[in-house]
Amino acid sequence: MTVSGLERARQALRRGDPEALLGERECVWLDVKDGVYRLEQPKGPEELAKDVAAFANTRDGGLILVGFTTRKEYGEEIVEALNPVPRKLIDLDRHRQLIATRVIPALREVSVDWLDCGNGLGVLIIDIPAQPQSSQLFAVPAPTGTSEVSKIALGVPVRRGDGTTWLRPHEIQHFVGLGWANSGEVIGKLSAALASIGDPRPVAEPRYTVGGGEPGWSGVFLQAFGEFAEQGVMLGEPVSDVVPVGPGVVQYFAVPGERFGWVLCAQPKGRPVVVAEEIWQALRDQGSGSPDGDALGAVGFPSGDTTTTRVVDRNVTAVSLSGGRWGRGRLLRETVQGQGWWWAPEPEPSTTTSASTGSWAPTSVRPQLRARVLAILPFADAGDLKITPDRLDTVLPDLPFSQLAGFTTNLSSRRGGSLPAGAWDTGPNRNSSDRFSYASEIATSDGEVALVAEVMMSLPGAMNSAVVTCAEVRIVSFDAWARALGVEPGSGLRWSGDDLLEFFVAAWETATELLPRLVLDPVTPRRWSAVPHVELWVGTDRSHNQPETRLMLEDVLDLDSFGATGHRAQLSELFVSLPAVPGLDAESRRRRARSALVDMAHRYGFMGVRESSF
């Protein structure tokens, strides 16, 4: 489908769908190229700076995409085909450095990214967001055609229709006379820049004031600036206005002689927080998978305090976040495996179900007890994921040794029987490049199935935008299980609260750590497009329209360890959902599973339950 509009084009690129732009016309916000900028040649850096500054001088900004071909149609350039360029020809840092040093004044939030198309090929994406009118006009050193950068002349490139041109001298003088966007401040900036033509001294960077820009923040930022100085934190010079971003406002600072500066941010409630620029960039990276492109609006800002200022320096390993659409969370530094920063939500339980909650529900043989852990993993750019034979070869040998398999064996041994799990084979649900189902059965001597352990996965599709995994155990028949164990039916076969906790711990590990290996390397960093969740569920699956066979939860689960409640006779299930990411260590998973089980009990009326109950 052809993308219409700048924001929809950005969304298509963020989800890894560059072909969505085919058929689009080059325009005031879109410029596509089939060849790379030759930065080793004198004209390459000049062309790059000119193109970027031209988009910065428009109202909405725009996109420069390297890796497409066009065709001419009625005088317009139409994006015709994807033509990825070699990754080895693209130095992202060099592009960023040239943009930062050659466009005057400094641009904000410009991103230079690579969209991998496989086989060492891809698309270079330069995204220039809308710039404050108070910063326009943007200029670049006048072209010289040599490796020397002009220090005595500048030019002002502008985007007109589907092309980039230079403002002519009389046009520049016209804007000086009228004022760009009626801004006296800009007249002064432009006049100073023009005055430097013929002056051998370099053009001075425009000066910003602490707290200047967005109304209402000057006093707050000035006070914070002074308080930080008293703490020995020297922010340097402001290099931007205060601008609204995500849940609050930010202002950028540069420290002379330092590669990275500081970011001063604030939310409507709480004092400003100063953040090392490296940490700020990590925060933006972790939220960059948000479909709307509002990274900071998704993850939020470092949490402020109501009474004191806060410093987040470059040495921190954990940063508490608030104000984002994804809820409260933390930015954490991986210090063991060297994977850099990662975002983790706070595990706040709820009973809110998802579109995936009812996935893989039995349609034929309904078990008497079913327990499951479902993981909803909304990886950004997940459209390229698929299950392959090589991936299966890395996971299937581990299924018999998984924690889920170990749980089924221990479940029987705790009841006096020795019933090792059966062989794992394709399960009752579909298997394909985007679906996975493998199961292991325990049966009686005459072949009646008593217990089933199953693992399942589905990849994103038309009805689901997330990777969904599931680890499940089903008691198909307690009578059959008793015969397989060689015990009397009903003799202590109901699950206990401890059984349920051990299941949740084992299934959580299987669903979030083992199964994702079907499509991802364990050390591959991934971004999120939404908050990942883990759902814990236990219940009966007997049909409501067959009351004579209807079982209630207390028939299959010993609720005595949960304590008293006036509703236990009516319960058919227990459910809780909580935000959680893969990668937790074993002790953290157990701690969170126990806490979730206690919260689950409280939500269903068992208010006497404590974590020491299990």
ZAVOKE-675176 format. One line per field, with one value per residue (C-alpha): residue number from 1; x, y, z. Coordinates in nm, 2 decimals, decimal comma, padded with zeros to 4 digits. Example, Ala and Ser with C-alpha at 12.3 -4.5 7.8 and 13.67 -1.06 7.14 Angstrom:
REM ZAVOKE-675176
panu (1; 2)
u (01,23; 01,37)
v (-00,45; -00,11)
w (00,78; 00,71)
***
This chain:
REM ZAVOKE-675176
panu (1; 2; 3; 4; 5; 6; 7; 8; 9; 10; 11; 12; 13; 14; 15; 16; 17; 18; 19; 20; 21; 22; 23; 24; 25; 26; 27; 28; 29; 30; 31; 32; 33; 34; 35; 36; 37; 38; 39; 40; 41; 42; 43; 44; 45; 46; 47; 48; 49; 50; 51; 52; 53; 54; 55; 56; 57; 58; 59; 60; 61; 62; 63; 64; 65; 66; 67; 68; 69; 70; 71; 72; 73; 74; 75; 76; 77; 78; 79; 80; 81; 82; 83; 84; 85; 86; 87; 88; 89; 90; 91; 92; 93; 94; 95; 96; 97; 98; 99; 100; 101; 102; 103; 104; 105; 106; 107; 108; 109; 110; 111; 112; 113; 114; 115; 116; 117; 118; 119; 120; 121; 122; 123; 124; 125; 126; 127; 128; 129; 130; 131; 132; 133; 134; 135; 136; 137; 138; 139; 140; 141; 142; 143; 144; 145; 146; 147; 148; 149; 150; 151; 152; 153; 154; 155; 156; 157; 158; 159; 160; 161; 162; 163; 164; 165; 166; 167; 168; 169; 170; 171; 172; 173; 174; 175; 176; 177; 178; 179; 180; 181; 182; 183; 184; 185; 186; 187; 188; 189; 190; 191; 192; 193; 194; 195; 196; 197; 198; 199; 200; 201; 202; 203; 204; 205; 206; 207; 208; 209; 210; 211; 212; 213; 214; 215; 216; 217; 218; 219; 220; 221; 222; 223; 224; 225; 226; 227; 228; 229; 230; 231; 232; 233; 234; 235; 236; 237; 238; 239; 240; 241; 242; 243; 244; 245; 246; 247; 248; 249; 250; 251; 252; 253; 254; 255; 256; 257; 258; 259; 260; 261; 262; 263; 264; 265; 266; 267; 268; 269; 270; 271; 272; 273; 274; 275; 276; 277; 278; 279; 280; 281; 282; 283; 284; 285; 286; 287; 288; 289; 290; 291; 292; 293; 294; 295; 296; 297; 298; 299; 300; 301; 302; 303; 304; 305; 306; 307; 308; 309; 310; 311; 312; 313; 314; 315; 316; 317; 318; 319; 320; 321; 322; 323; 324; 325; 326; 327; 328; 329; 330; 331; 332; 333; 334; 335; 336; 337; 338; 339; 340; 341; 342; 343; 344; 345; 346; 347; 348; 349; 350; 351; 352; 353; 354; 355; 356; 357; 358; 359; 360; 361; 362; 363; 364; 365; 366; 367; 368; 369; 370; 371; 372; 373; 374; 375; 376; 377; 378; 379; 380; 381; 382; 383; 384; 385; 386; 387; 388; 389; 390; 391; 392; 393; 394; 395; 396; 397; 398; 399; 400; 401; 402; 403; 404; 405; 406; 407; 408; 409; 410; 411; 412; 413; 414; 415; 416; 417; 418; 419; 420; 421; 422; 423; 424; 425; 426; 427; 428; 429; 430; 431; 432; 433; 434; 435; 436; 437; 438; 439; 440; 441; 442; 443; 444; 445; 446; 447; 448; 449; 450; 451; 452; 453; 454; 455; 456; 457; 458; 459; 460; 461; 462; 463; 464; 465; 466; 467; 468; 469; 470; 471; 472; 473; 474; 475; 476; 477; 478; 479; 480; 481; 482; 483; 484; 485; 486; 487; 488; 489; 490; 491; 492; 493; 494; 495; 496; 497; 498; 499; 500; 501; 502; 503; 504; 505; 506; 507; 508; 509; 510; 511; 512; 513; 514; 515; 516; 517; 518; 519; 520; 521; 522; 523; 524; 525; 526; 527; 528; 529; 530; 531; 532; 533; 534; 535; 536; 537; 538; 539; 540; 541; 542; 543; 544; 545; 546; 547; 548; 549; 550; 551; 552; 553; 554; 555; 556; 557; 558; 559; 560; 561; 562; 563; 564; 565; 566; 567; 568; 569; 570; 571; 572; 573; 574; 575; 576; 577; 578; 579; 580; 581; 582; 583; 584; 585; 586; 587; 588; 589; 590; 591; 592; 593; 594; 595; 596; 597; 598; 599; 600; 601; 602; 603; 604; 605; 606; 607; 608; 609; 610; 611; 612; 613; 614)
u (00,00; 00,14; 00,22; 00,05; 00,20; 00,53; 00,43; 00,29; 00,61; 00,81; 00,59; 00,64; 01,02; 01,01; 00,83; 01,08; 00,85; 01,04; 00,84; 00,53; 00,68; 00,67; 00,44; 00,50; 00,60; 00,91; 00,79; 00,86; 00,91; 01,06; 01,39; 01,51; 01,84; 01,97; 02,34; 02,52; 02,68; 03,04; 03,18; 03,54; 03,50; 03,48; 03,12; 02,98; 02,98; 02,86; 02,57; 02,47; 02,47; 02,28; 02,01; 01,96; 01,95; 01,70; 01,45; 01,53; 01,41; 01,06; 00,77; 00,75; 01,10; 01,14; 01,31; 01,62; 01,63; 01,93; 01,84; 01,55; 01,51; 01,26; 01,08; 00,97; 00,60; 00,44; 00,74; 00,74; 00,97; 00,78; 00,95; 00,96; 01,16; 01,37; 01,74; 01,93; 02,29; 02,59; 02,63; 03,01; 02,97; 02,78; 02,96; 02,67; 02,89; 03,06; 02,71; 02,61; 02,94; 02,91; 02,55; 02,64; 02,94; 02,82; 02,46; 02,43; 02,27; 02,29; 01,99; 01,79; 01,68; 01,80; 01,85; 02,08; 01,98; 02,03; 01,74; 01,89; 01,75; 01,98; 02,29; 02,48; 02,24; 01,99; 01,85; 02,01; 01,74; 01,81; 01,51; 01,49; 01,21; 01,04; 01,27; 01,16; 01,10; 01,32; 01,61; 01,54; 01,70; 01,95; 02,27; 02,57; 02,92; 02,90; 03,02; 03,38; 03,41; 03,73; 03,82; 03,84; 03,53; 03,45; 03,50; 03,40; 03,07; 02,75; 02,44; 02,08; 01,93; 01,55; 01,32; 01,09; 00,85; 01,05; 01,39; 01,64; 01,76; 01,96; 01,81; 01,94; 02,10; 01,79; 01,57; 01,79; 01,78; 01,40; 01,37; 01,60; 01,37; 01,05; 01,17; 01,15; 00,82; 00,81; 01,09; 01,33; 01,56; 01,60; 01,66; 01,95; 02,09; 02,06; 02,20; 02,50; 02,56; 02,54; 02,77; 03,03; 03,05; 03,39; 03,49; 03,78; 03,66; 03,44; 03,07; 02,98; 02,73; 02,40; 02,36; 02,07; 01,97; 01,91; 01,53; 01,46; 01,21; 00,90; 00,71; 00,69; 01,01; 01,28; 01,27; 01,26; 01,55; 01,76; 01,71; 01,80; 02,11; 02,23; 02,16; 02,35; 02,65; 02,65; 02,67; 02,97; 02,77; 02,87; 02,62; 02,81; 02,64; 02,28; 02,27; 01,89; 01,58; 01,35; 01,12; 00,83; 00,92; 00,73; 00,58; 00,76; 01,03; 01,40; 01,70; 02,04; 02,38; 02,73; 03,04; 03,35; 03,60; 03,37; 03,22; 02,89; 02,69; 02,39; 02,01; 01,80; 01,44; 01,13; 00,77; 00,48; 00,51; 00,85; 01,18; 01,40; 01,64; 01,98; 02,08; 02,41; 02,37; 02,48; 02,21; 01,95; 02,04; 02,01; 01,66; 01,56; 01,69; 01,49; 01,17; 01,24; 01,03; 00,71; 00,49; 00,42; 00,79; 00,75; 01,02; 01,03; 00,65; 00,65; 00,92; 00,89; 01,16; 01,39; 01,17; 01,20; 01,16; 00,91; 01,17; 01,52; 01,71; 01,84; 02,15; 02,16; 02,53; 02,70; 02,80; 02,46; 02,34; 01,96; 01,73; 01,37; 01,13; 00,78; 00,54; 00,55; 00,25; 00,42; 00,38; 00,65; 00,97; 01,35; 01,64; 01,90; 02,26; 02,36; 02,70; 02,76; 02,70; 02,78; 02,45; 02,42; 02,10; 01,76; 01,42; 01,21; 00,86; 00,76; 00,57; 00,23; -00,03; -00,38; -00,66; -00,68; -00,69; -00,54; -00,64; -00,41; -00,55; -00,78; -00,53; -00,50; -00,81; -00,90; -01,18; -01,23; -01,10; -01,15; -00,91; -01,02; -00,74; -00,54; -00,26; -00,06; 00,18; 00,13; 00,40; 00,30; 00,63; 00,57; 00,91; 00,96; 01,03; 00,92; 00,80; 01,12; 01,09; 01,02; 01,07; 01,33; 01,46; 01,79; 01,61; 01,41; 01,74; 01,85; 01,54; 01,38; 01,67; 01,63; 01,25; 01,29; 01,53; 01,32; 01,18; 00,83; 00,93; 01,09; 00,78; 00,56; 00,80; 00,81; 00,43; 00,39; 00,69; 00,54; 00,24; 00,44; 00,47; 00,75; 00,61; 00,88; 00,74; 00,69; 00,87; 00,81; 00,65; 00,44; 00,14; -00,23; -00,19; -00,05; 00,32; 00,46; 00,71; 00,49; 00,33; 00,48; 00,32; 00,50; 00,36; 00,45; 00,20; 00,17; -00,08; -00,21; -00,10; -00,40; -00,31; -00,56; -00,40; -00,38; -00,16; -00,02; 00,25; 00,26; 00,46; 00,32; 00,42; 00,27; 00,44; 00,29; 00,01; -00,30; -00,47; -00,17; 00,13; 00,33; 00,52; 00,31; 00,45; 00,27; 00,38; 00,09; 00,01; -00,33; -00,47; -00,70; -00,84; -00,76; -00,89; -00,66; -00,37; -00,45; -00,44; -00,11; 00,03; -00,12; -00,31; -00,68; -00,87; -00,91; -00,63; -00,45; -00,42; -00,56; -00,29; -00,16; -00,07; 00,30; 00,23; 00,08; 00,37; 00,63; 00,43; 00,43; 00,80; 00,88; 00,64; 00,75; 01,11; 01,00; 00,78; 01,01; 01,36; 01,34; 01,07; 01,19; 01,50; 01,29; 01,32; 01,59; 01,94; 01,95; 02,20; 02,04; 01,92; 01,56; 01,34; 00,98; 00,68; 00,46; 00,48; 00,55; 00,33; 00,32; -00,02; -00,06; -00,38; -00,52; -00,87; -01,11; -01,22; -01,54; -01,82; -02,08; -02,36; -02,28; -02,35; -02,34; -01,97; -01,89; -01,60; -01,52; -01,17; -01,18; -01,24; -00,90; -00,70; -00,66; -00,77; -00,72; -00,37; -00,53; -00,74; -01,10; -01,32; -01,69; -01,66; -01,45; -01,75; -01,82; -01,46; -01,36; -01,04; -00,76; -00,59; -00,33; -00,13; 00,18; 00,44; 00,76; 01,05; 01,26; 01,61; 01,52; 01,75; 01,60; 01,56; 01,38; 01,14; 01,06; 01,01; 00,78; 00,59; 00,53; 00,43; 00,19; 00,03; -00,03; -00,18; -00,40; -00,53; -00,61; -00,80; -01,02; -01,10; -00,83; -00,71; -00,53; -00,27; 00,09; 00,41; 00,51; 00,20; 00,38)
v (00,00; 00,34; 00,56; 00,90; 01,17; 01,22; 01,06; 00,75; 00,72; 00,73; 00,46; 00,24; 00,27; 00,21; -00,12; -00,22; -00,18; 00,04; -00,09; 00,09; 00,40; 00,27; 00,49; 00,80; 01,12; 01,32; 01,63; 01,90; 01,63; 01,34; 01,30; 00,96; 00,87; 00,56; 00,64; 00,71; 01,04; 01,02; 01,17; 01,10; 01,35; 01,73; 01,76; 01,48; 01,65; 01,98; 01,80; 01,62; 01,94; 02,12; 01,86; 01,83; 02,21; 02,25; 02,02; 02,19; 02,52; 02,38; 02,37; 02,00; 01,87; 01,56; 01,24; 01,17; 00,80; 00,65; 00,32; 00,37; 00,43; 00,67; 00,72; 01,04; 01,08; 01,41; 01,60; 01,44; 01,18; 00,87; 00,62; 00,31; 00,04; -00,05; -00,05; -00,12; 00,01; -00,17; -00,13; -00,11; 00,23; 00,39; 00,54; 00,65; 00,84; 01,03; 01,14; 01,25; 01,44; 01,63; 01,73; 01,84; 02,05; 02,20; 02,30; 02,64; 02,67; 02,31; 02,09; 01,90; 01,54; 01,46; 01,08; 00,89; 00,52; 00,21; -00,02; -00,37; -00,54; -00,85; -00,97; -00,66; -00,42; -00,17; 00,18; 00,49; 00,70; 01,06; 01,19; 01,57; 01,66; 02,00; 02,26; 02,55; 02,86; 03,05; 02,86; 02,92; 03,01; 02,72; 02,79; 02,59; 02,69; 02,80; 02,53; 02,55; 02,23; 02,15; 01,98; 02,32; 02,44; 02,80; 03,03; 03,35; 03,26; 03,08; 02,98; 02,91; 02,60; 02,56; 02,28; 02,39; 02,12; 01,81; 01,99; 02,18; 02,53; 02,82; 03,14; 03,42; 03,73; 03,95; 03,68; 03,66; 04,04; 04,02; 03,78; 04,00; 04,30; 04,12; 03,88; 03,51; 03,41; 03,77; 03,68; 03,96; 03,71; 03,53; 03,86; 03,91; 03,56; 03,59; 03,94; 03,83; 03,53; 03,76; 04,01; 03,74; 03,71; 03,86; 03,84; 03,59; 03,49; 03,18; 03,23; 03,24; 02,98; 03,13; 03,18; 03,04; 03,12; 02,88; 02,82; 03,02; 02,90; 02,72; 02,97; 02,91; 02,73; 03,00; 03,04; 02,67; 02,59; 02,88; 02,77; 02,41; 02,53; 02,71; 02,42; 02,18; 02,42; 02,42; 02,04; 02,06; 01,96; 02,21; 02,18; 02,41; 02,62; 02,57; 02,47; 02,47; 02,63; 02,46; 02,25; 02,02; 01,65; 01,34; 01,40; 01,72; 01,97; 01,95; 02,17; 02,05; 02,17; 02,13; 02,11; 02,27; 02,00; 01,71; 01,48; 01,45; 01,71; 01,72; 01,73; 01,92; 01,77; 01,83; 01,72; 01,93; 01,78; 01,75; 01,93; 01,92; 01,63; 01,67; 01,36; 01,27; 01,28; 00,92; 00,81; 01,03; 00,87; 00,52; 00,62; 00,74; 00,42; 00,20; 00,38; 00,41; 00,11; 00,29; 00,29; 00,66; 00,75; 00,93; 00,74; 00,96; 00,98; 00,60; 00,54; 00,87; 01,08; 01,00; 01,05; 01,38; 01,47; 01,73; 01,90; 01,84; 01,84; 01,51; 01,42; 01,11; 01,09; 00,86; 00,61; 00,50; 00,15; 00,20; 00,50; 00,51; 00,64; 00,80; 00,99; 00,76; 00,59; 00,25; 00,32; 00,33; 00,15; 00,15; 00,19; -00,07; -00,12; -00,47; -00,51; -00,88; -00,97; -00,62; -00,58; -00,21; -00,05; -00,21; -00,10; -00,29; -00,21; -00,21; -00,54; -00,39; -00,68; -00,65; -00,87; -00,70; -00,97; -00,93; -01,03; -01,33; -01,45; -01,70; -01,83; -02,21; -02,29; -02,66; -02,72; -03,10; -03,28; -03,03; -03,09; -03,10; -02,86; -02,63; -02,40; -02,18; -01,89; -01,67; -01,42; -01,13; -00,99; -00,69; -00,67; -00,37; -00,45; -00,81; -00,86; -01,03; -01,30; -01,66; -02,01; -02,21; -02,56; -02,43; -02,25; -02,57; -02,76; -02,52; -02,55; -02,90; -03,09; -02,87; -02,93; -03,26; -03,08; -02,76; -02,65; -02,73; -03,09; -03,11; -02,98; -03,25; -03,52; -03,37; -03,33; -03,70; -03,79; -03,57; -03,80; -04,12; -04,21; -04,23; -04,10; -03,93; -03,71; -03,87; -03,78; -03,43; -03,43; -03,20; -03,08; -03,05; -02,69; -02,58; -02,58; -02,36; -02,08; -01,86; -02,11; -02,37; -02,64; -02,93; -03,15; -03,43; -03,68; -03,90; -04,19; -04,50; -04,85; -04,88; -04,55; -04,31; -03,97; -03,83; -03,53; -03,31; -03,05; -02,82; -02,53; -02,29; -01,98; -01,75; -01,47; -01,14; -01,14; -00,96; -01,02; -00,98; -00,75; -00,93; -01,26; -01,47; -01,78; -02,02; -02,29; -02,51; -02,82; -02,99; -03,26; -03,43; -03,67; -03,70; -04,06; -04,16; -03,99; -04,19; -04,51; -04,42; -04,34; -04,66; -04,48; -04,45; -04,18; -03,86; -03,95; -03,62; -03,55; -03,20; -02,94; -02,75; -02,39; -02,49; -02,70; -02,39; -02,17; -02,42; -02,44; -02,06; -02,05; -02,33; -02,21; -01,85; -01,95; -02,17; -01,91; -01,61; -01,76; -02,09; -02,03; -01,69; -01,87; -02,01; -01,67; -01,47; -01,51; -01,48; -01,19; -01,00; -00,67; -00,59; -00,29; -00,29; -00,14; -00,17; -00,31; -00,69; -00,88; -01,22; -01,37; -01,64; -01,85; -02,16; -02,29; -02,57; -02,61; -02,81; -02,67; -02,44; -02,61; -02,95; -02,88; -03,25; -03,25; -02,90; -02,88; -02,58; -02,47; -02,62; -02,96; -02,96; -02,71; -02,73; -02,38; -02,44; -02,29; -01,97; -01,92; -01,82; -01,64; -01,63; -01,70; -02,01; -02,23; -02,02; -01,99; -02,16; -01,97; -01,75; -01,50; -01,22; -01,02; -00,82; -00,63; -00,82; -00,86; -01,16; -01,19; -01,20; -01,42; -01,73; -01,58; -01,27; -01,49; -01,69; -01,37; -01,22; -01,54; -01,57; -01,20; -01,24; -01,55; -01,35; -01,06; -01,31; -01,46; -01,11; -01,01; -01,32; -01,26; -01,46; -01,17; -01,38; -01,49; -01,37; -01,45; -01,68; -01,89; -02,06)
w (00,00; -00,09; 00,21; 00,20; 00,42; 00,61; 00,93; 00,76; 00,56; 00,89; 01,04; 00,74; 00,77; 01,14; 01,09; 00,82; 00,52; 00,27; -00,02; 00,12; -00,03; -00,38; -00,60; -00,37; -00,54; -00,45; -00,28; -00,03; 00,24; 00,04; -00,15; -00,27; -00,42; -00,59; -00,51; -00,19; -00,09; -00,19; 00,13; 00,02; -00,26; -00,21; -00,34; -00,13; 00,21; 00,05; -00,11; 00,21; 00,42; 00,16; 00,13; 00,51; 00,57; 00,29; 00,47; 00,80; 00,64; 00,57; 00,81; 00,87; 00,79; 00,57; 00,47; 00,26; 00,16; -00,02; -00,18; -00,43; -00,80; -00,96; -01,29; -01,46; -01,49; -01,62; -01,49; -01,14; -00,99; -00,88; -00,64; -00,86; -00,70; -00,39; -00,49; -00,16; -00,14; 00,01; 00,38; 00,34; 00,15; 00,44; 00,74; 00,97; 01,21; 00,93; 00,80; 01,15; 01,20; 00,88; 00,95; 01,30; 01,19; 00,86; 00,92; 01,10; 01,36; 01,50; 01,42; 01,68; 01,68; 01,32; 01,29; 01,05; 01,05; 00,85; 00,74; 00,67; 00,37; 00,39; 00,20; 00,31; 00,15; 00,29; 00,29; 00,44; 00,62; 00,72; 00,91; 00,96; 01,20; 01,21; 01,35; 01,57; 01,36; 01,61; 01,47; 01,10; 00,85; 00,84; 00,64; 00,52; 00,42; 00,06; -00,19; -00,29; -00,50; -00,30; 00,03; 00,19; 00,39; 00,32; 00,63; 00,46; 00,27; 00,34; 00,15; 00,25; 00,07; 00,06; -00,05; -00,33; -00,45; -00,52; -00,56; -00,35; -00,45; -00,30; -00,18; -00,41; -00,25; -00,30; -00,15; 00,16; 00,19; 00,15; 00,44; 00,65; 00,58; 00,66; 00,93; 00,90; 01,06; 01,21; 01,45; 01,53; 01,69; 01,36; 01,18; 01,42; 01,36; 00,99; 00,98; 01,19; 00,95; 00,64; 00,80; 00,83; 00,46; 00,37; 00,73; 00,77; 01,12; 01,14; 01,18; 01,55; 01,67; 01,77; 02,14; 02,34; 02,70; 02,98; 03,00; 02,68; 02,43; 02,55; 02,77; 03,15; 03,21; 03,22; 03,60; 03,67; 03,44; 03,57; 03,93; 03,84; 03,64; 03,95; 04,18; 03,96; 03,95; 04,33; 04,32; 04,09; 03,77; 03,50; 03,22; 02,98; 02,72; 02,60; 02,23; 02,19; 02,32; 02,57; 02,35; 02,43; 02,38; 02,49; 02,84; 02,91; 02,79; 02,72; 02,66; 02,53; 02,66; 02,53; 02,74; 02,57; 02,49; 02,57; 02,31; 02,50; 02,68; 02,91; 02,86; 03,11; 03,11; 03,32; 03,35; 03,46; 03,81; 03,97; 03,95; 03,64; 03,60; 03,42; 03,22; 03,06; 02,68; 02,64; 02,88; 02,70; 02,37; 02,52; 02,64; 02,29; 02,14; 02,37; 02,28; 01,91; 01,83; 01,92; 01,60; 01,62; 01,64; 01,97; 02,16; 02,47; 02,48; 02,50; 02,77; 02,95; 03,13; 03,42; 03,72; 03,90; 04,26; 04,40; 04,62; 04,49; 04,16; 04,03; 03,83; 03,60; 03,52; 03,27; 03,53; 03,65; 03,59; 03,65; 03,58; 03,70; 03,44; 03,45; 03,24; 02,93; 02,76; 02,85; 03,22; 03,49; 03,40; 03,43; 03,19; 03,29; 03,19; 03,10; 03,28; 03,23; 02,87; 02,73; 02,56; 02,65; 02,78; 02,79; 02,91; 03,16; 03,28; 03,65; 03,71; 03,81; 03,80; 03,66; 03,55; 03,20; 02,93; 02,59; 02,24; 02,28; 02,61; 02,45; 02,20; 02,15; 02,36; 02,33; 02,08; 02,11; 02,42; 02,71; 03,00; 03,36; 03,46; 03,24; 03,36; 03,13; 03,10; 02,80; 02,69; 02,46; 02,31; 02,08; 01,92; 01,69; 01,33; 01,38; 01,02; 00,92; 01,19; 01,09; 01,22; 01,02; 01,03; 01,16; 01,45; 01,52; 01,55; 01,82; 02,04; 01,99; 02,16; 02,47; 02,51; 02,70; 02,94; 02,98; 03,31; 03,18; 03,11; 03,46; 03,62; 03,47; 03,59; 03,94; 03,95; 03,93; 04,15; 04,43; 04,42; 04,46; 04,09; 03,85; 03,52; 03,31; 03,04; 02,70; 02,38; 02,24; 01,90; 01,69; 01,89; 01,81; 01,69; 01,35; 01,27; 00,99; 00,94; 01,16; 01,40; 01,64; 01,85; 02,02; 02,30; 02,53; 02,67; 02,97; 02,92; 03,09; 03,00; 02,77; 02,59; 02,75; 02,77; 03,12; 03,11; 02,83; 02,83; 02,52; 02,40; 02,13; 01,94; 01,68; 01,49; 01,40; 01,14; 01,03; 01,36; 01,60; 01,60; 01,86; 01,90; 02,14; 02,32; 02,55; 02,79; 02,92; 03,12; 03,09; 03,31; 03,06; 03,32; 03,69; 03,68; 03,40; 03,58; 03,89; 03,69; 03,53; 03,88; 04,03; 04,30; 04,39; 04,20; 04,40; 04,64; 04,67; 04,30; 04,31; 04,25; 04,56; 04,58; 04,57; 04,26; 04,09; 04,19; 04,06; 03,73; 03,69; 03,75; 03,50; 03,23; 03,26; 03,19; 02,90; 02,74; 02,77; 02,74; 02,55; 02,29; 02,17; 02,05; 01,77; 01,60; 01,79; 01,91; 02,29; 02,27; 01,99; 02,12; 02,02; 02,06; 02,17; 01,99; 02,30; 02,65; 02,67; 02,91; 03,08; 03,16; 03,43; 03,42; 03,58; 03,54; 03,43; 03,07; 03,10; 02,88; 03,04; 02,84; 03,01; 03,38; 03,47; 03,38; 03,49; 03,73; 03,95; 04,04; 04,39; 04,24; 04,07; 04,28; 04,66; 04,76; 05,13; 05,11; 04,97; 05,28; 05,32; 05,06; 05,01; 04,64; 04,61; 04,52; 04,22; 04,09; 03,76; 03,70; 03,84; 03,61; 03,64; 03,38; 03,44; 03,23; 03,20; 02,96; 02,88; 03,03; 03,40; 03,61; 03,77; 04,12; 03,98; 03,78; 04,09; 04,30; 04,05; 04,00; 04,37; 04,39; 04,10; 04,25; 04,58; 04,38; 04,18; 04,51; 04,65; 04,34; 04,37; 04,73; 04,92; 05,12; 05,38; 05,13; 05,19; 05,00; 05,29; 05,21; 04,92)
***
